[in-house]
Amino acid sequence: MMRRLTDVAVAALFGGGLIFTCSSCSTLPGREPAVAAKPTTQQVTRWEQVFFGKDARFAVCVEPSCTRVTPKTLAQVTTSVAATATGTAPVPLHPVDLRTGEAPPQRAPSETPAVLQPPVKARNLIINFPLGSAELTSEGRARIRESIDSAKQADRIVISGRTDALGGDKVNESLALARAIAVRNHFRDLAPDLPATFSIDAKGRCCFVASNDDEPARSKNRRVEVHFSSRGGA
């Protein structure tokens, strides 16, 4: 009997301790269930060409949004590389009207072609004068008469009066001018309707074509040079 009572007491004590232990566990502060951390994925970025030709430029794209190489684009790249390697360019494509199947008319270039000017043709005439004189000799008048056709076809006539080295500068300047004016006036007397513009260039003791050591050389320096210039004329 005593033993049974002892067993009951031990069972009661064990049961009470178990209840106390369970109640203590229920009063502990609650904890949220642990959640497994998501693995972090590192973003992959790269440069990508977004336009082509003269408008080509590059931008940064983030995978997986970047453009993918497809069989079509790969074939185009292969063709372009092959053409570059062999030195042959691809055949250019021309626009075609889908309704008619014909190519549209090509527009003429907007630039106006440059107008080619005819070459300037020139001719020179030399008339010699006596010592210290601006009088035309018979030979000088004949040479002017023979040059009337050239004068009529010219756009501009330049008459240059020259002297030898004898005498002072002032005298020779006046003599050179008088010789040039004498030639111009004779041209106007023979052809009053000459369309050309006359220009006088008179310089004394200048622009020698021969030495001034003797008379034959000095006679070559006493002269008037007539220069005819025209576009498309004789």
Salt bridges, closest charged atoms under 4 A:
GLU63 OE2 - ARG46 NE 2.88
GLU63 OE1 - ARG68 NH2 2.93
ASP97 OD1 - ARG99 NE 3.52
ASP164 OD2 - ARG222 NH1 2.98
ASP169 OD1 - ARG205 NE 2.98
ASP201 OD2 - ARG162 NH2 3.11
GLU215 OE1 - ARG218 NH2 3.67
GLU215 OE2 - ARG222 NH2 2.44
GLU225 OE2 - ARG223 NE 2.95
